[in-house]
Amino acid sequence: MIHPTALVDTSVVVFDDTHVGPFCIVEEGVFLGHNVTLDAHVVLKCGVVLNDNVHVHAGAVLGDVPQIVNQTFDFESGVVVGKDTIIREGVTIHRASSKGRSTQVGKR
């Protein structure tokens, strides 16, 4: 189910058991597994992978540019969140600062 106020890129596959809450933004290049729950105001940037049974609470931002001063990040990298994981409200997880790599969050 996708809330009517959520913005989900048309290329993102959303399974029937996945819930995208109000005012979420899910960009192109995001993968959502089965039974994923996104509470209100979650932002998922390109390159984010949420495996099965991930719950992201309100206001979290995943996959934005790393906060490293005096560097540019004009390359692809991402964030991978393992299955059965809970990301609490207001959390920020930046994408990897190396080309072709991903910030890894283990399962559970």
C-alpha positions as CSV (number, residue, x, y, z in Angstrom):
1,M,0.0,0.0,0.0
2,I,1.3,3.4,-1.0
3,H,-0.2,6.4,0.8
4,P,-1.6,9.0,-1.7
5,T,0.8,11.7,-0.5
6,A,4.0,9.6,-0.9
7,L,6.2,10.1,-4.0
8,V,7.5,6.8,-5.2
9,D,9.4,6.6,-8.5
10,T,7.6,4.5,-11.0
11,S,10.6,2.2,-11.5
12,V,10.5,1.0,-7.8
13,V,8.7,-2.3,-7.3
14,V,6.4,-2.1,-4.3
15,F,5.1,-5.5,-3.2
16,D,1.5,-6.0,-1.9
17,D,2.8,-6.5,1.7
18,T,4.9,-3.3,1.7
19,H,3.6,-0.1,3.3
20,V,4.8,3.4,2.2
21,G,3.5,6.0,4.6
22,P,2.5,9.6,4.1
23,F,4.9,12.1,2.6
24,C,7.6,9.5,2.0
25,I,10.0,10.0,-1.0
26,V,11.4,6.9,-2.7
27,E,13.8,7.7,-5.5
28,E,14.7,5.8,-8.7
29,G,17.2,3.1,-8.0
30,V,15.8,2.0,-4.6
31,F,15.0,-1.7,-3.9
32,L,12.3,-2.6,-1.4
33,G,12.0,-6.2,-0.2
34,H,8.8,-7.9,1.0
35,N,7.0,-6.7,4.1
36,V,8.9,-3.4,4.3
37,T,7.2,-0.6,6.3
38,L,8.1,3.1,5.8
39,D,6.5,5.4,8.4
40,A,5.7,9.1,7.6
41,H,8.3,11.4,6.0
42,V,10.9,8.7,5.2
43,V,13.4,9.6,2.4
44,L,15.1,6.8,0.5
45,K,17.7,8.1,-2.0
46,C,19.0,6.2,-5.1
47,G,21.1,3.2,-4.2
48,V,19.2,2.2,-1.1
49,V,18.4,-1.5,-0.6
50,L,15.9,-2.5,2.1
51,N,15.7,-6.3,2.4
52,D,12.7,-8.2,3.7
53,N,10.9,-7.2,7.0
54,V,12.6,-3.8,7.4
55,H,10.7,-1.1,9.3
56,V,11.9,2.5,8.9
57,H,10.3,4.9,11.4
58,A,9.3,8.5,10.8
59,G,11.7,11.1,9.5
60,A,14.6,8.8,8.6
61,V,16.8,9.6,5.6
62,L,18.8,6.8,4.0
63,G,21.3,7.1,1.2
64,D,22.1,10.8,1.0
65,V,25.6,12.2,0.3
66,P,28.3,11.5,2.9
67,Q,29.1,14.3,5.3
68,I,32.8,14.6,4.5
69,V,34.1,18.2,4.0
70,N,36.0,19.2,0.8
71,Q,35.2,16.0,-1.2
72,T,32.8,15.5,-4.0
73,F,30.7,12.4,-4.4
74,D,29.7,12.3,-8.0
75,F,29.7,8.6,-8.3
76,E,27.4,5.7,-7.4
77,S,27.3,4.1,-4.0
78,G,24.6,3.0,-1.7
79,V,23.1,1.7,1.6
80,V,22.1,-1.9,2.2
81,V,19.9,-2.7,5.2
82,G,19.7,-6.4,6.2
83,K,16.4,-8.2,6.8
84,D,14.4,-8.0,10.0
85,T,16.0,-4.6,10.9
86,I,14.4,-1.6,12.6
87,I,15.6,1.9,11.7
88,R,14.3,4.3,14.4
89,E,12.9,7.8,13.9
90,G,15.1,10.6,12.7
91,V,18.0,8.3,11.8
92,T,20.3,9.3,9.0
93,I,22.4,6.7,7.2
94,H,24.7,8.1,4.5
95,R,25.7,6.2,1.4
96,A,29.3,4.9,1.1
97,S,32.1,7.4,0.5
98,S,33.8,5.0,-2.0
99,K,32.7,4.4,-5.6
100,G,30.7,1.2,-6.0
101,R,30.5,0.4,-2.3
102,S,27.6,0.4,0.1
103,T,27.2,1.3,3.8
104,Q,26.1,-2.0,5.3
105,V,23.5,-2.4,8.1
106,G,23.4,-6.0,9.2
107,K,20.3,-8.1,9.7
108,R,18.3,-7.8,12.9
